[in-house]
């Protein structure tokens, strides 16, 4: 894989490589700025499960990174 290439990795592998400072991680689309603004405006009206079925679980695992 060339330096600077963007690839999709399983979370367990991305986590380990990130801790070794071998990669940088981009935030997935379901956690973009627009979603965060919608949650701040009115969280009760945002259907997060439709954006990602594992939104909360994945968010808890990626947040520390």
C-alpha positions in Angstrom: 0.0 0.0 0.0 1.4 3.4 -1.0 2.0 6.1 1.6 -1.0 8.4 1.8 -3.5 5.9 0.3 -6.9 5.7 1.8 -8.2 2.2 2.6 -10.9 0.7 4.7 -9.8 -1.5 7.6 -11.6 -3.5 10.3 -11.8 -1.6 13.5 -9.6 -4.1 15.4 -6.8 -3.6 12.9 -7.2 0.1 12.6 -7.1 0.5 16.4 -3.9 -1.5 16.7 -2.2 0.3 13.8 -3.3 3.7 15.2 -1.8 2.9 18.6 1.5 2.1 16.9 1.3 5.4 15.1 1.4 3.7 11.7 -1.8 5.2 10.4 -4.2 8.1 10.9 -7.9 7.6 11.1 -10.7 9.6 9.4 -14.0 9.9 11.0 -16.7 7.7 9.3 -19.5 9.6 7.4 -22.1 8.7 10.1 -20.1 10.8 12.6 -19.6 13.9 10.3 -20.1 17.5 11.3 -23.6 17.6 9.9 -24.7 14.8 12.2 -23.1 16.4 15.2 -24.9 19.7 14.5 -28.3 17.9 14.1 -27.8 16.1 17.4 -27.0 19.4 19.2 -30.0 21.0 17.7 -32.6 18.3 18.6 -31.3 14.9 19.4 -34.8 13.4 19.7 -35.5 14.0 16.0 -32.3 12.4 14.6 -32.6 8.7 13.7 -29.0 7.6 14.2 -29.8 3.9 13.7 -30.7 4.6 10.1 -27.3 6.2 9.5 -25.4 3.3 11.1 -27.0 0.3 12.9 -24.1 0.3 15.4 -23.8 4.0 15.8 -23.5 4.1 19.6 -21.3 1.0 20.0 -19.0 2.1 17.2 -18.9 5.6 18.5 -17.8 4.4 21.9 -14.9 2.4 20.4 -13.7 5.1 18.0 -14.1 8.1 20.4 -10.8 7.5 22.3 -8.9 7.5 19.0 
